């Protein structure tokens, strides 16, 4: 077990963890590292997964960073601390929580650990390393194997698949049991953390987890009241005096029944009740279409779908950022081999200042080579009209529960913006990381309802540098 008392200096009193923090440490240390399988053999357990959830200022991330440092000191090993974006981990942990833990609990290490810049990580005197990164660009850091992974503020992590990807990187061989640490102010009960850690169900399929996986899961609630010795009384009073929804999440630390102000909550609940979120098989009689919402510095989202006379089959979902259009096309063809139509939003027609070409031109040239059609949603509905149109089509939508899991998580978290001062929701949805996949689904509805001009290409354009007028003159599926 980790020693809860860390001596600061001869003049200072030792830092003492709270009773609740000690309970967390006991929960981790008491977890069995092995089990006996069906043949009677003693087998090493998989990584221990621990969720700390609860109100603000309850020292969840502080404790998790404490555990990471203590494990790094115990044995030469590699560890990683993550948030959804690198900007978040840099601001909230690298420049806040991490130095606080070092100064408060491990001052003897401050002058003995060395910081490396790219990617940022600290090296310890015994050769251990603690890395920092963002899940949005995880390929830069997750090529390594780790002994501990910490995902802080997991409520911001949209895709459960990102969590699983991190979990698979807990494979470093040493004497430490592999440990996945997760902390968050609890979101709604539709979030994957609630489904996995509290309900013990697979967030993708909804099926109950097997007993061996359940044996590796731990969850504990930590609230501000459990950390009174480290909280200013005025701040505690502020947390207690917020709106009901803020008190529930940040003071009482409870999971909410649903995403408040969710745009498609009613429609998604109906789809689940009617078993339209299930295994969806590809229909060989219809082509697979890909519908884009293209981001620049943020996410590009893609729905893979088939348009049948009486329904829309949502076969797959993919999102990423900082990739070029040819890279996305490569992903599409690796997934399905051949598509019928690539459907793009209306904002793909303007040319890029840097390349002098539009996304449409790039897509059209690839379409000629790879034999797919490119269509542009030239005239789209206003945002709310598009949402209403999507709601009407929702009853005919069937989602593959596994391949569309990330997209479904995005839709469940897509919500109207909340005006705190007026205690009401705005007319428009909040523009955040969830809006791109939701916009792409709105474009699915627009495409199914024929919101583009479907005119085939009559002849090859003679110019390599097309103008907008050329596109219209050539009737190129705009």
C-alpha positions as a Markdown table, in Angstrom:
| # | Residue | x | y | z |
|---|---|---|---|---|
| 1 | Unk | 0.0 | 0.0 | 0.0 |
| 2 | Unk | 1.2 | 3.5 | -0.7 |
| 3 | Unk | 2.4 | 5.4 | 2.3 |
| 4 | Unk | -0.2 | 8.1 | 3.0 |
| 5 | Unk | 2.2 | 10.2 | 5.0 |
| 6 | Unk | 4.9 | 12.2 | 3.1 |
| 7 | Unk | 7.4 | 14.2 | 5.1 |
| 8 | Unk | 7.9 | 17.7 | 3.7 |
| 9 | Unk | 10.8 | 19.0 | 5.8 |
| 10 | Unk | 12.0 | 19.2 | 9.4 |
| 11 | Unk | 10.0 | 22.5 | 9.9 |
| 12 | Unk | 6.8 | 21.4 | 8.3 |
| 13 | Unk | 4.2 | 18.9 | 9.4 |
| 14 | Unk | 3.7 | 15.9 | 7.2 |
| 15 | Unk | 1.0 | 16.0 | 4.6 |
| 16 | Unk | -1.9 | 13.8 | 5.7 |
| 17 | Unk | -4.3 | 12.4 | 3.2 |
| 18 | Unk | -8.0 | 12.7 | 4.1 |
| 19 | Unk | -10.0 | 9.7 | 5.3 |
| 20 | Unk | -11.7 | 9.4 | 1.9 |
| 21 | Unk | -8.4 | 9.5 | 0.1 |
| 22 | Unk | -7.1 | 6.7 | 2.3 |
| 23 | Unk | -10.2 | 4.7 | 1.6 |
| 24 | Unk | -9.4 | 5.0 | -2.2 |
| 25 | Unk | -5.8 | 3.8 | -1.6 |
| 26 | Unk | -7.1 | 0.8 | 0.4 |
| 27 | Unk | -9.6 | 0.0 | -2.3 |
| 28 | Unk | -6.7 | -0.1 | -4.9 |
| 29 | Unk | -4.2 | -2.0 | -2.7 |
| 30 | Unk | -6.8 | -4.6 | -1.6 |
| 31 | Unk | -7.9 | -5.4 | -5.2 |
| 32 | Unk | -6.7 | -9.0 | -6.0 |
| 33 | Unk | -4.0 | -9.2 | -8.5 |
| 34 | Unk | -4.6 | -12.8 | -9.6 |
| 35 | Unk | -7.5 | -15.2 | -9.9 |
| 36 | Unk | -8.0 | -18.9 | -10.4 |
| 37 | Unk | -9.2 | -19.9 | -13.8 |
| 38 | Unk | -11.4 | -22.9 | -14.8 |
| 39 | Unk | -8.4 | -25.2 | -14.9 |
| 40 | Unk | -7.3 | -24.3 | -11.4 |
| 41 | Unk | -4.4 | -22.2 | -12.7 |
| 42 | Unk | -3.5 | -18.9 | -11.0 |
| 43 | Unk | -3.8 | -16.2 | -13.6 |
| 44 | Unk | -2.7 | -12.5 | -13.6 |
| 45 | Unk | -5.8 | -10.2 | -13.5 |
| 46 | Unk | -6.2 | -7.6 | -16.3 |
| 47 | Unk | -5.6 | -3.9 | -15.5 |
| 48 | Unk | -7.4 | -2.6 | -12.5 |
| 49 | Unk | -9.8 | 0.2 | -13.6 |
| 50 | Unk | -10.7 | 2.9 | -11.0 |
| 51 | Unk | -13.2 | 5.7 | -11.4 |
| 52 | Unk | -13.2 | 8.6 | -8.9 |
| 53 | Unk | -16.3 | 10.7 | -9.5 |
| 54 | Unk | -18.0 | 13.5 | -7.5 |
| 55 | Unk | -18.2 | 17.2 | -6.9 |
| 56 | Unk | -15.7 | 19.9 | -7.6 |
| 57 | Unk | -12.7 | 20.5 | -5.3 |
| 58 | Unk | -12.9 | 17.0 | -3.9 |
| 59 | Unk | -9.2 | 16.4 | -4.8 |
| 60 | Unk | -9.9 | 13.6 | -7.3 |
| 61 | Unk | -7.2 | 14.6 | -9.8 |
| 62 | Unk | -4.8 | 15.6 | -7.0 |
| 63 | Unk | -5.1 | 12.1 | -5.5 |
| 64 | Unk | -4.7 | 10.4 | -8.9 |
| 65 | Unk | -1.5 | 12.4 | -9.6 |
| 66 | Unk | -0.3 | 11.4 | -6.1 |
| 67 | Unk | -0.8 | 7.8 | -7.0 |
| 68 | Unk | 1.0 | 8.1 | -10.4 |
| 69 | Unk | 4.0 | 9.8 | -8.7 |
| 70 | Unk | 4.1 | 7.2 | -5.9 |
| 71 | Unk | 4.1 | 4.3 | -8.4 |
| 72 | Unk | 6.8 | 6.0 | -10.5 |
| 73 | Unk | 8.9 | 6.2 | -7.4 |
| 74 | Unk | 8.3 | 2.6 | -6.4 |
| 75 | Unk | 9.7 | 1.0 | -9.6 |
| 76 | Unk | 11.2 | 2.0 | -12.9 |
| 77 | Unk | 8.2 | 2.4 | -15.1 |
| 78 | Unk | 6.3 | 4.5 | -17.6 |
| 79 | Unk | 3.0 | 6.3 | -16.9 |
| 80 | Unk | 0.7 | 8.7 | -18.8 |
| 81 | Unk | -1.7 | 11.5 | -17.8 |
| 82 | Unk | -4.4 | 12.4 | -20.4 |
| 83 | Unk | -7.3 | 14.7 | -21.0 |
| 84 | Unk | -9.5 | 15.1 | -24.0 |
| 85 | Unk | -7.2 | 17.8 | -25.5 |
| 86 | Unk | -3.5 | 18.6 | -24.9 |
| 87 | Unk | -4.5 | 22.2 | -24.2 |
| 88 | Unk | -6.6 | 21.0 | -21.2 |
| 89 | Unk | -4.0 | 18.7 | -19.8 |
| 90 | Unk | -1.3 | 21.4 | -20.2 |
| 91 | Unk | -3.4 | 24.1 | -18.4 |
| 92 | Unk | -5.1 | 22.1 | -15.7 |
| 93 | Unk | -2.5 | 19.5 | -14.8 |
| 94 | Unk | 0.9 | 20.3 | -16.0 |
| 95 | Unk | 0.7 | 23.9 | -14.8 |
| 96 | Unk | -1.7 | 23.4 | -11.9 |
| 97 | Unk | -2.4 | 20.1 | -10.2 |
| 98 | Unk | 1.0 | 18.4 | -11.0 |
| 99 | Unk | 3.2 | 21.1 | -9.4 |
| 100 | Unk | 0.8 | 21.3 | -6.4 |
| 101 | Unk | 1.2 | 17.6 | -5.7 |
| 102 | Unk | 5.0 | 17.8 | -6.1 |
| 103 | Unk | 5.3 | 20.8 | -3.7 |
| 104 | Unk | 2.8 | 19.5 | -1.2 |
| 105 | Unk | 3.7 | 15.8 | -1.1 |
| 106 | Unk | 7.0 | 15.2 | -2.9 |
| 107 | Unk | 9.2 | 18.3 | -2.4 |
| 108 | Unk | 12.3 | 16.1 | -2.3 |
| 109 | Unk | 11.7 | 15.3 | -6.0 |
| 110 | Unk | 11.3 | 18.8 | -7.3 |
| 111 | Unk | 15.0 | 19.3 | -8.0 |
| 112 | Unk | 15.6 | 15.7 | -9.0 |
| 113 | Unk | 13.1 | 15.2 | -11.8 |
| 114 | Unk | 13.7 | 16.6 | -15.2 |
| 115 | Unk | 11.1 | 17.8 | -17.7 |
| 116 | Unk | 11.4 | 17.0 | -21.4 |
| 117 | Unk | 9.5 | 19.1 | -23.9 |
| 118 | Unk | 8.3 | 17.1 | -26.9 |
| 119 | Unk | 6.2 | 15.3 | -26.0 |
| 120 | Unk | 6.1 | 16.6 | -22.5 |
| 121 | Unk | 7.2 | 14.1 | -19.8 |
| 122 | Unk | 9.2 | 14.0 | -16.6 |
| 123 | Unk | 12.0 | 11.6 | -15.9 |
| 124 | Unk | 12.6 | 10.4 | -12.3 |
| 125 | Unk | 15.9 | 9.6 | -10.6 |
| 126 | Unk | 15.2 | 5.8 | -10.9 |
| 127 | Unk | 14.5 | 6.1 | -14.7 |
| 128 | Unk | 10.7 | 6.2 | -14.5 |
| 129 | Unk | 8.8 | 8.5 | -16.8 |
| 130 | Unk | 5.4 | 10.3 | -16.6 |
| 131 | Unk | 4.0 | 11.5 | -19.9 |
| 132 | Unk | 1.3 | 14.0 | -20.6 |
| 133 | Unk | -1.0 | 14.1 | -23.7 |
| 134 | Unk | -4.4 | 14.8 | -25.2 |
| 135 | Unk | -6.7 | 12.1 | -26.5 |
| 136 | Unk | -7.4 | 14.1 | -29.6 |
| 137 | Unk | -3.9 | 13.5 | -30.9 |
| 138 | Unk | -3.3 | 10.2 | -29.0 |
| 139 | Unk | -1.2 | 8.6 | -31.8 |
| 140 | Unk | 1.7 | 10.8 | -30.8 |
| 141 | Unk | 2.0 | 9.3 | -27.3 |
| 142 | Unk | 0.1 | 6.0 | -27.3 |
| 143 | Unk | 2.6 | 4.2 | -29.4 |
| 144 | Unk | 4.3 | 3.3 | -26.1 |
| 145 | Unk | 3.4 | 0.9 | -23.3 |
| 146 | Unk | 2.6 | 2.1 | -19.8 |
| 147 | Unk | 2.1 | 0.8 | -16.3 |
| 148 | Unk | -0.4 | 3.5 | -15.3 |
| 149 | Unk | -2.8 | 5.7 | -17.3 |
| 150 | Unk | -4.8 | 8.5 | -15.9 |
| 151 | Unk | -7.7 | 10.0 | -17.8 |
| 152 | Unk | -8.7 | 13.2 | -16.0 |
| 153 | Unk | -12.2 | 14.7 | -16.4 |
| 154 | Unk | -13.4 | 11.8 | -18.4 |
| 155 | Unk | -16.9 | 13.4 | -18.8 |
| 156 | Unk | -15.2 | 15.4 | -21.6 |
| 157 | Unk | -14.2 | 12.2 | -23.4 |
| 158 | Unk | -16.8 | 11.6 | -26.1 |
| 159 | Unk | -15.7 | 8.3 | -27.5 |
| 160 | Unk | -15.6 | 5.1 | -25.5 |
| 161 | Unk | -13.2 | 3.7 | -28.1 |
| 162 | Unk | -10.6 | 6.2 | -27.0 |
| 163 | Unk | -10.8 | 4.8 | -23.5 |
| 164 | Unk | -10.3 | 1.3 | -24.7 |
| 165 | Unk | -7.4 | 2.3 | -26.9 |
| 166 | Unk | -5.7 | 3.7 | -23.8 |
| 167 | Unk | -6.5 | 0.6 | -21.8 |
| 168 | Unk | -4.8 | -1.6 | -24.4 |
| 169 | Unk | -1.6 | 0.4 | -23.8 |
| 170 | Unk | -1.3 | -0.8 | -20.2 |
| 171 | Unk | 1.1 | -3.5 | -21.2 |
| 172 | Unk | 4.5 | -2.5 | -19.7 |
| 173 | Unk | 6.3 | -5.5 | -18.1 |
| 174 | Unk | 7.4 | -4.9 | -14.6 |
| 175 | Unk | 6.4 | -5.6 | -11.0 |
| 176 | Unk | 3.5 | -3.1 | -10.9 |
| 177 | Unk | -0.1 | -4.2 | -11.5 |
| 178 | Unk | -1.4 | -2.2 | -14.5 |
| 179 | Unk | -3.7 | 0.6 | -13.3 |
| 180 | Unk | -6.2 | 2.7 | -15.2 |
| 181 | Unk | -7.3 | 5.8 | -13.2 |
| 182 | Unk | -10.3 | 7.9 | -14.2 |
| 183 | Unk | -11.7 | 11.0 | -12.6 |
| 184 | Unk | -14.6 | 13.3 | -13.4 |
| 185 | Unk | -17.4 | 15.5 | -12.3 |
| 186 | Unk | -20.2 | 13.1 | -13.1 |
| 187 | Unk | -22.0 | 13.7 | -16.4 |
| 188 | Unk | -25.4 | 12.1 | -17.3 |
| 189 | Unk | -26.2 | 8.4 | -17.0 |
| 190 | Unk | -25.9 | 7.9 | -20.7 |
| 191 | Unk | -22.1 | 8.5 | -20.5 |
| 192 | Unk | -19.9 | 5.5 | -21.0 |
| 193 | Unk | -18.3 | 6.0 | -17.5 |
| 194 | Unk | -21.7 | 5.4 | -15.8 |
| 195 | Unk | -22.5 | 2.4 | -18.0 |
| 196 | Unk | -19.1 | 0.7 | -17.5 |
| 197 | Unk | -18.3 | 1.6 | -13.9 |
| 198 | Unk | -21.7 | 1.9 | -12.2 |
| 199 | Unk | -24.1 | -0.3 | -14.3 |
| 200 | Unk | -21.3 | -2.8 | -15.2 |
| 201 | Unk | -22.6 | -2.9 | -18.8 |
| 202 | Unk | -20.8 | -2.6 | -22.1 |
| 203 | Unk | -21.3 | 1.0 | -23.2 |
| 204 | Unk | -21.5 | -0.1 | -26.9 |
| 205 | Unk | -23.8 | -3.1 | -26.8 |
| 206 | Unk | -25.5 | -2.5 | -23.5 |
| 207 | Unk | -24.9 | -6.1 | -22.4 |
| 208 | Unk | -23.8 | -7.0 | -18.9 |
| 209 | Unk | -20.0 | -7.3 | -18.5 |
| 210 | Unk | -18.5 | -10.7 | -17.7 |
| 211 | Unk | -17.6 | -11.4 | -14.1 |
| 212 | Unk | -13.8 | -11.2 | -14.7 |
| 213 | Unk | -14.1 | -7.7 | -16.1 |
| 214 | Unk | -16.4 | -6.6 | -13.3 |
| 215 | Unk | -13.8 | -7.9 | -10.8 |
| 216 | Unk | -11.3 | -5.4 | -12.2 |
| 217 | Unk | -13.7 | -2.3 | -11.9 |
| 218 | Unk | -13.8 | 0.0 | -8.9 |
| 219 | Unk | -15.7 | 3.2 | -8.4 |
| 220 | Unk | -15.8 | 5.7 | -5.5 |
| 221 | Unk | -17.6 | 9.0 | -5.0 |
| 222 | Unk | -15.5 | 11.9 | -3.6 |
| 223 | Unk | -17.3 | 15.1 | -2.8 |
| 224 | Unk | -16.3 | 18.6 | -1.4 |
| 225 | Unk | -17.5 | 17.5 | 2.0 |
| 226 | Unk | -14.8 | 14.8 | 2.0 |
| 227 | Unk | -12.1 | 17.4 | 1.5 |
| 228 | Unk | -13.1 | 20.1 | 4.0 |
| 229 | Unk | -9.6 | 20.5 | 5.4 |
| 230 | Unk | -8.4 | 21.7 | 2.0 |
| 231 | Unk | -11.3 | 23.8 | 0.8 |
| 232 | Unk | -12.0 | 27.4 | 1.5 |
| 233 | Unk | -15.4 | 27.7 | 3.3 |
| 234 | Unk | -16.5 | 30.5 | 1.0 |
| 235 | Unk | -15.9 | 28.3 | -2.1 |
| 236 | Unk | -17.9 | 25.5 | -0.5 |
| 237 | Unk | -20.8 | 27.8 | 0.1 |
| 238 | Unk | -20.6 | 28.9 | -3.6 |
| 239 | Unk | -20.9 | 25.3 | -4.8 |
| 240 | Unk | -23.9 | 24.7 | -2.5 |
| 241 | Unk | -25.7 | 27.8 | -3.8 |
| 242 | Unk | -25.6 | 27.1 | -7.5 |
| 243 | Unk | -28.6 | 26.1 | -9.7 |
| 244 | Unk | -30.1 | 22.7 | -9.0 |
| 245 | Unk | -28.3 | 21.0 | -11.9 |
| 246 | Unk | -25.0 | 22.5 | -10.8 |
| 247 | Unk | -25.5 | 21.5 | -7.2 |
| 248 | Unk | -26.3 | 18.0 | -8.3 |
| 249 | Unk | -23.1 | 17.7 | -10.3 |
| 250 | Unk | -20.5 | 19.9 | -8.6 |
| 251 | Unk | -21.7 | 19.8 | -5.0 |
| 252 | Unk | -23.5 | 16.4 | -4.5 |
| 253 | Unk | -21.5 | 14.8 | -7.3 |
| 254 | Unk | -24.3 | 12.6 | -8.7 |
| 255 | Unk | -24.9 | 11.4 | -12.2 |
| 256 | Unk | -27.8 | 13.1 | -14.0 |
| 257 | Unk | -30.7 | 11.1 | -15.4 |
| 258 | Unk | -30.2 | 12.6 | -18.8 |
| 259 | Unk | -28.4 | 15.3 | -20.7 |
| 260 | Unk | -30.4 | 18.4 | -19.9 |
| 261 | Unk | -31.4 | 20.2 | -23.0 |
| 262 | Unk | -30.5 | 17.3 | -25.2 |
| 263 | Unk | -31.5 | 17.9 | -28.8 |
| 264 | Unk | -32.2 | 14.3 | -29.8 |
| 265 | Unk | -32.9 | 12.7 | -26.4 |
| 266 | Unk | -36.5 | 11.8 | -27.1 |
| 267 | Unk | -35.6 | 10.4 | -30.6 |
| 268 | Unk | -32.6 | 8.3 | -29.2 |
| 269 | Unk | -34.7 | 6.9 | -26.4 |
| 270 | Unk | -37.4 | 5.9 | -28.9 |
| 271 | Unk | -34.7 | 4.2 | -31.1 |
| 272 | Unk | -33.5 | 2.2 | -28.1 |
| 273 | Unk | -37.0 | 1.2 | -27.1 |
| 274 | Unk | -37.8 | 0.1 | -30.6 |
| 275 | Unk | -34.5 | -1.8 | -30.9 |
| 276 | Unk | -33.3 | 0.3 | -33.8 |
| 277 | Unk | -29.9 | 0.6 | -32.1 |
| 278 | Unk | -28.7 | -3.0 | -32.8 |
| 279 | Unk | -26.6 | -5.0 | -35.2 |
| 280 | Unk | -27.2 | -3.4 | -38.6 |
| 281 | Unk | -26.2 | -5.5 | -41.6 |
| 282 | Unk | -25.0 | -4.0 | -44.8 |
| 283 | Unk | -27.6 | -4.4 | -47.6 |
| 284 | Unk | -25.7 | -5.5 | -50.8 |
| 285 | Unk | -28.4 | -4.2 | -53.0 |
| 286 | Unk | -27.7 | -0.6 | -52.1 |
| 287 | Unk | -24.4 | 1.5 | -52.2 |
| 288 | Unk | -22.7 | 2.8 | -49.1 |
| 289 | Unk | -22.7 | 6.6 | -48.9 |
| 290 | Unk | -20.5 | 8.7 | -46.7 |
| 291 | Unk | -21.8 | 12.0 | -45.4 |
| 292 | Unk | -19.3 | 14.6 | -44.1 |
| 293 | Unk | -19.2 | 17.5 | -41.8 |
| 294 | Unk | -15.7 | 19.0 | -42.5 |
| 295 | Unk | -13.8 | 20.7 | -39.7 |
| 296 | Unk | -10.7 | 22.8 | -40.0 |
| 297 | Unk | -9.0 | 22.8 | -36.6 |
| 298 | Unk | -11.8 | 20.8 | -35.0 |
| 299 | Unk | -13.4 | 17.5 | -35.8 |
| 300 | Unk | -14.4 | 16.1 | -39.2 |
| 301 | Unk | -17.2 | 13.7 | -38.8 |
| 302 | Unk | -18.4 | 11.0 | -41.2 |
| 303 | Unk | -21.6 | 8.8 | -41.2 |
| 304 | Unk | -21.5 | 5.7 | -43.4 |
| 305 | Unk | -25.1 | 5.1 | -44.5 |
| 306 | Unk | -27.4 | 3.3 | -47.0 |
| 307 | Unk | -30.5 | 5.0 | -48.3 |
| 308 | Unk | -33.3 | 2.4 | -48.6 |
| 309 | Unk | -36.9 | 3.3 | -49.7 |
| 310 | Unk | -38.3 | 3.1 | -46.2 |
| 311 | Unk | -35.3 | 3.5 | -43.9 |
| 312 | Unk | -31.8 | 4.8 | -43.5 |
| 313 | Unk | -29.2 | 2.3 | -42.3 |
| 314 | Unk | -26.4 | 4.0 | -40.3 |
| 315 | Unk | -23.6 | 1.4 | -40.7 |
| 316 | Unk | -20.6 | 3.2 | -39.2 |
| 317 | Unk | -19.2 | 6.4 | -37.8 |
| 318 | Unk | -15.8 | 8.0 | -37.9 |
| 319 | Unk | -14.3 | 11.3 | -36.6 |
| 320 | Unk | -10.9 | 12.7 | -36.3 |
| 321 | Unk | -9.1 | 16.0 | -36.8 |
| 322 | Unk | -5.9 | 17.4 | -38.3 |
| 323 | Unk | -6.2 | 15.1 | -41.3 |
| 324 | Unk | -6.4 | 15.9 | -45.0 |
| 325 | Unk | -9.4 | 14.9 | -47.2 |
| 326 | Unk | -7.3 | 12.3 | -49.0 |
| 327 | Unk | -6.5 | 10.8 | -45.5 |
| 328 | Unk | -10.2 | 10.5 | -44.8 |
| 329 | Unk | -10.8 | 8.9 | -48.2 |
| 330 | Unk | -8.2 | 6.4 | -47.4 |
| 331 | Unk | -10.0 | 5.5 | -44.1 |
| 332 | Unk | -13.3 | 5.1 | -45.9 |
| 333 | Unk | -11.9 | 2.7 | -48.5 |
| 334 | Unk | -10.1 | 0.7 | -45.8 |
| 335 | Unk | -13.4 | 0.3 | -44.1 |
| 336 | Unk | -15.7 | -0.5 | -47.0 |
| 337 | Unk | -13.6 | -1.0 | -50.1 |
| 338 | Unk | -16.0 | 0.9 | -52.4 |
| 339 | Unk | -18.6 | 3.6 | -51.8 |
| 340 | Unk | -21.4 | 5.0 | -54.0 |
| 341 | Unk | -21.5 | 8.6 | -53.2 |
| 342 | Unk | -19.6 | 11.1 | -51.1 |
| 343 | Unk | -21.9 | 13.8 | -49.8 |
| 344 | Unk | -20.3 | 17.0 | -48.7 |
| 345 | Unk | -21.7 | 20.2 | -47.0 |
| 346 | Unk | -22.1 | 23.4 | -48.9 |
| 347 | Unk | -18.9 | 25.0 | -47.5 |
| 348 | Unk | -16.6 | 22.8 | -49.5 |
| 349 | Unk | -16.9 | 25.0 | -52.7 |
| 350 | Unk | -14.7 | 27.9 | -51.7 |
| 351 | Unk | -11.0 | 27.5 | -52.5 |
| 352 | Unk | -8.4 | 27.3 | -49.8 |
| 353 | Unk | -6.1 | 30.3 | -49.7 |
| 354 | Unk | -3.1 | 28.0 | -49.1 |
| 355 | Unk | -3.7 | 25.5 | -51.9 |
| 356 | Unk | -5.8 | 27.4 | -54.4 |
| 357 | Unk | -8.2 | 24.4 | -54.5 |
| 358 | Unk | -11.5 | 23.5 | -52.9 |
| 359 | Unk | -12.4 | 20.4 | -50.9 |
| 360 | Unk | -14.8 | 19.7 | -53.7 |
| 361 | Unk | -12.1 | 19.7 | -56.4 |
| 362 | Unk | -10.0 | 17.3 | -54.3 |
| 363 | Unk | -12.9 | 15.0 | -53.7 |
| 364 | Unk | -14.0 | 15.1 | -57.3 |
| 365 | Unk | -10.5 | 14.1 | -58.6 |
| 366 | Unk | -10.4 | 11.2 | -56.2 |
| 367 | Unk | -13.9 | 10.2 | -57.2 |
| 368 | Unk | -12.8 | 9.9 | -60.8 |
| 369 | Unk | -9.9 | 7.6 | -59.9 |
| 370 | Unk | -11.8 | 5.5 | -57.3 |
| 371 | Unk | -15.2 | 5.5 | -59.1 |
| 372 | Unk | -17.5 | 7.2 | -56.7 |
| 373 | Unk | -19.8 | 10.2 | -57.1 |
| 374 | Unk | -19.4 | 13.4 | -55.3 |
| 375 | Unk | -22.4 | 15.5 | -54.4 |
| 376 | Unk | -22.7 | 18.8 | -52.5 |
| 377 | Unk | -25.5 | 19.9 | -50.3 |
| 378 | Unk | -25.7 | 23.2 | -52.0 |
| 379 | Unk | -28.8 | 24.6 | -50.4 |
| 380 | Unk | -29.2 | 23.4 | -46.8 |
| 381 | Unk | -32.0 | 24.1 | -44.4 |
| 382 | Unk | -31.6 | 26.6 | -41.5 |
| 383 | Unk | -30.2 | 24.9 | -38.4 |
| 384 | Unk | -33.4 | 24.4 | -36.5 |
| 385 | Unk | -35.3 | 23.4 | -39.7 |
| 386 | Unk | -32.6 | 20.9 | -40.3 |
| 387 | Unk | -32.9 | 19.5 | -36.8 |
| 388 | Unk | -36.7 | 19.3 | -37.2 |
| 389 | Unk | -36.3 | 17.4 | -40.5 |
| 390 | Unk | -33.8 | 15.0 | -38.8 |
| 391 | Unk | -36.3 | 14.4 | -36.0 |
| 392 | Unk | -38.9 | 13.4 | -38.5 |
| 393 | Unk | -36.6 | 11.0 | -40.3 |
| 394 | Unk | -35.3 | 9.5 | -37.0 |
| 395 | Unk | -38.1 | 7.0 | -36.8 |
| 396 | Unk | -36.7 | 5.5 | -40.0 |
| 397 | Unk | -33.1 | 5.4 | -38.9 |
| 398 | Unk | -31.4 | 2.2 | -37.8 |
| 399 | Unk | -28.0 | 2.5 | -36.0 |
| 400 | Unk | -25.3 | -0.2 | -35.7 |
| 401 | Unk | -24.8 | -0.3 | -31.9 |
| 402 | Unk | -21.1 | -1.2 | -32.2 |
| 403 | Unk | -19.7 | 0.6 | -35.2 |
| 404 | Unk | -21.8 | 3.7 | -34.5 |
| 405 | Unk | -21.1 | 3.8 | -30.8 |
| 406 | Unk | -19.0 | 6.9 | -30.9 |
| 407 | Unk | -21.6 | 8.7 | -33.1 |
| 408 | Unk | -24.4 | 7.7 | -30.8 |
| 409 | Unk | -22.4 | 9.1 | -27.8 |
| 410 | Unk | -22.0 | 12.4 | -29.8 |
| 411 | Unk | -25.7 | 12.6 | -30.5 |
| 412 | Unk | -26.6 | 11.8 | -26.8 |
| 413 | Unk | -24.5 | 14.8 | -25.7 |
| 414 | Unk | -25.6 | 17.2 | -28.3 |
| 415 | Unk | -27.7 | 19.8 | -26.4 |
| 416 | Unk | -29.1 | 23.3 | -26.5 |
| 417 | Unk | -27.0 | 26.1 | -25.0 |
| 418 | Unk | -27.9 | 27.1 | -21.5 |
| 419 | Unk | -28.2 | 30.7 | -20.4 |
| 420 | Unk | -27.2 | 30.7 | -16.7 |
| 421 | Unk | -28.4 | 34.2 | -15.9 |
| 422 | Unk | -31.9 | 33.6 | -17.3 |
| 423 | Unk | -32.1 | 29.9 | -16.2 |
| 424 | Unk | -33.3 | 28.9 | -19.7 |
| 425 | Unk | -32.1 | 27.2 | -22.8 |
| 426 | Unk | -31.2 | 29.2 | -26.0 |
| 427 | Unk | -32.8 | 28.5 | -29.3 |
| 428 | Unk | -29.6 | 27.1 | -30.8 |
| 429 | Unk | -27.6 | 24.1 | -29.8 |
| 430 | Unk | -24.3 | 24.6 | -28.1 |
| 431 | Unk | -21.4 | 24.6 | -30.6 |
| 432 | Unk | -18.8 | 22.2 | -29.1 |
| 433 | Unk | -17.1 | 18.9 | -29.8 |
| 434 | Unk | -20.5 | 17.1 | -30.0 |
| 435 | Unk | -21.9 | 19.4 | -32.7 |
| 436 | Unk | -19.9 | 18.1 | -35.7 |
| 437 | Unk | -21.3 | 14.6 | -35.6 |
| 438 | Unk | -24.7 | 16.0 | -35.1 |
| 439 | Unk | -24.3 | 18.3 | -38.0 |
| 440 | Unk | -23.2 | 15.4 | -40.2 |
| 441 | Unk | -26.4 | 13.5 | -39.2 |
| 442 | Unk | -28.4 | 16.5 | -40.2 |
| 443 | Unk | -26.7 | 16.4 | -43.6 |
| 444 | Unk | -27.7 | 12.7 | -43.8 |
| 445 | Unk | -31.3 | 13.8 | -43.5 |
| 446 | Unk | -30.8 | 16.6 | -46.1 |
| 447 | Unk | -29.3 | 14.1 | -48.5 |
| 448 | Unk | -32.0 | 11.5 | -48.0 |
| 449 | Unk | -34.6 | 14.2 | -48.7 |
| 450 | Unk | -32.8 | 15.4 | -51.8 |
| 451 | Unk | -31.5 | 18.8 | -50.6 |
| 452 | Unk | -28.9 | 18.8 | -53.4 |
| 453 | Unk | -29.1 | 19.1 | -57.1 |
| 454 | Unk | -28.4 | 15.7 | -58.5 |
| 455 | Unk | -27.0 | 16.4 | -62.0 |
| 456 | Unk | -24.4 | 14.0 | -63.5 |
| 457 | Unk | -21.1 | 15.2 | -64.9 |
| 458 | Unk | -21.5 | 15.8 | -68.6 |
| 459 | Unk | -17.8 | 16.1 | -69.6 |
| 460 | Unk | -14.4 | 16.4 | -68.2 |
| 461 | Unk | -13.4 | 20.0 | -67.3 |
| 462 | Unk | -10.6 | 21.3 | -69.4 |
| 463 | Unk | -9.1 | 23.4 | -66.7 |
| 464 | Unk | -7.1 | 22.1 | -63.8 |
| 465 | Unk | -7.8 | 25.3 | -61.8 |
| 466 | Unk | -11.6 | 25.4 | -61.8 |
| 467 | Unk | -13.6 | 28.5 | -60.9 |
| 468 | Unk | -16.9 | 28.5 | -59.1 |
| 469 | Unk | -18.5 | 29.4 | -62.5 |
| 470 | Unk | -16.9 | 26.4 | -64.1 |
| 471 | Unk | -18.5 | 24.1 | -61.6 |
| 472 | Unk | -21.9 | 25.6 | -62.3 |
| 473 | Unk | -21.4 | 25.6 | -66.1 |
| 474 | Unk | -20.3 | 22.0 | -66.1 |
| 475 | Unk | -23.3 | 20.9 | -63.9 |
| 476 | Unk | -21.0 | 19.0 | -61.6 |
| 477 | Unk | -23.4 | 17.5 | -59.1 |
| 478 | Unk | -23.7 | 20.7 | -57.2 |
